[in-house]
Amino acid sequence: MVLHPATRILIFLIVAISLQWMPVAELSVMTAMLALLLAQSRTREVITLIRRARFLLLSLVLIYAFATPGESVLPSLGAFSPTTEGLQSGALQVWRLTFLLASLALLMACTPRQQLLAGLYVLLLPGKVVGINAERIAVRLWLTLQYAEAAAGAAPWRQDFRHALEPAGDAPSAVTLQVARFTWLDAVALAASLSLALWMLS
């Protein structure tokens, strides 16, 4: 039995929300568990995501290092010196963001595009009460991912710029999503995730 795509997305959101307040000891345990899951799934997306975010990660370290009060690492630089507390805080934020990116890579690797959109569609269904059109959002996301995937394998932009401006002739006239049913395993997984998050944050 496998988890419903909506359940996987909810677990990811629970982890993402609780990550900022998760203590270092618990974060270490979660990192070890995530590394084991990534090793089993053999996903390489995490390397790609981290490589693309490398400048953001470096910026976080620099901002915390120079903006956080504390003991100077290089006293000779005076006020222009990074601080020990800043470097520690920056490293912790980089750790958390890297964990989040790795979790996202695992979610994408274990959930095909169709299932991911089906899960998002199910999560958006309650929004109909306030006027949210789940079907329209799901179709737009599907088309966005389709064009993004096509653009990733297209020719260099200088050669393909003129064609990109032309209307797409292969756009589907309908999008079909197969929505699976929730099972007892989904309820157990969500309850365990919420309990674990509350326990770690307590």
N, C-alpha and C positions, 0 to 999 in steps of 0.2 A: 504494500500500500504506500502511496506517496501523498504528500501534503498538497492541499488545494493551493493554486497559485496565489489566491488572496491571502491565505494563511502565511505563506512565505513572505509576502510583502509586509504584512502586519508584524511579523517577527522582526523583519529588518527595521521597520519603523520603531518598534519597541527598543531595539538595540541602539539605534541612532539617537533616540531621545534620552535614554538613560546613560549614554556613553559619557556625556559631559560631566556628570556627577559621580561617575564610577571611580572608587578608590584604586590606587595603583595595584594593590595585591589582587583584587578581583579582576582588574584589567589584565593582569599577567595571566591569570587562569583562562580568561576568555580568549586571549591572544593565542595561547597554546592550543585551545580547542579549535579555534579558527584555522590555525596552521595545519592541524591534523585533517580538517575537512578539505582544505585547499589541496593538500597532498593527495588525498583520495580522489578528488575530482580532477586533478591534474590540469587545472585551469591556468592559462597564461595571461588572462585578461588583467589580473591584478598587477602584473609587471607593466603592462601598457598604461593602466590608469595612473600608477605611481609615477611613471616616467613623464606622463603628460602634466602631472601636478607638481613636478619637482620644483618649479620656480615658486609656486604658492607655498610649498613646504619650507623652502629656504627663506621666503619672506616672513613666514610666521616666526621662525627662529630669530631672525634679525630684529623684528619688531619687539618681541618679548625681551630679547637680550639688551636692547638699548632703551626700552621704555619702562622696564620694571625696576623700581628702586631696590637697592641691596648692596652687597659687597662687590667692589670693582674687581674685575678680573685683571685689568691692566691699570693699576693706580697712577702710572705716569701719564695716562691720557686724561685723567681727571673726569670731568662730566661726560666726556666722549667715550668712556670705556664701557663695554658691556658688563653686566652684573652676573654673578653666579646664580642668583635667584631667577634672573631673566632667562638665562640659558636653560636652567632646569624646567622652568614653566614652558618655554618654547619647545623643548624636546618632548615634554608631556603632550602638548597640543599636537605636535607632529605625529606622535605615537597614536593618538586618538583618531586623527584624520586618516592616517594610513590604515588603521583598523577599519574605519568606515568604508574606505575605498575597497579594501580587500573583501569586506562583507558584501558590498555591491557587486564586485566581480563574481563572487560565489553565487549570488542570486541570479545574475545574468547567465552564468554558465549552467546552472541547474534548471533554469526556466526558459524554455524557448519563447520566441517573440509572441507567438499566438497565445500561449498560456499566460504570458506576462500581461498582455492586453486584456485577456479574459479576466484575470485577477483584478486589474484596475477597474474594469467595467463593473464587476461585482461590488467592489468597495465604493464605487460612485453611485450605485443604485439608490441608497438611502437619501442621497442628495436631491432626488426628484421631489421630495417634500418641499424644498425651498426653491425649486425651479431649475435645478441642474440637469442638463440633458446628457445622461451617461452615454447614450448611443453616439451622439455627435462627437463628444470628447474622445471616445474610443476610436472612432473612424479617423479623426484628425491625427491622433497619435499613431495609428497604423500607417497612414499615408506619410507622415513625417519620418517614421523609421524606415519605410520602404525607400523614399527618396534619399535619405541619408545613406542607406546601404548601397544604393545604386551609385551615389556620388563618390563613395569610398573606393569603388572599383572602376571609376571612369577615367578617362584620359586626363592629362594635365589641364588645368583650368584655362590656359591660354588657347589650347586647341579645342576645348569644349564649351567655351563661353557663349558662342553664338547659339549652340544647340540648347544650352540651359535656359535661354530666353524664350525658346519656342514652347508652345503648349505640349504637355506630355501626352503621347498617343497611346501609352500602355497603361493608363490609370484604370484600376478596376471599377466596374460599375456597382459592385456590391462587396461588402466585407462581411464574412461569416466567422463568428467566434463560437467555439465549442465551450460552453460553461459547464464545468463538472459540478458534482454535488459535494457538499461538505460531509465529512464522516466524523466518527468519534475520535479518530486520530488527530484531526484538526483541532477539536476542542481540547484534547489533552495537551497538544503542542502549544496552543495559545495560553492555556492556564499555566503550564510549566514555565513559559517564557515570562509571563507577567510575574509569577511568584519569584522566579530567579532574579528578575530586575529589581523587584521591591526588596528582596533580601539583601542584594548587594548594595543598595542605596540606603539601607537602614543602618 
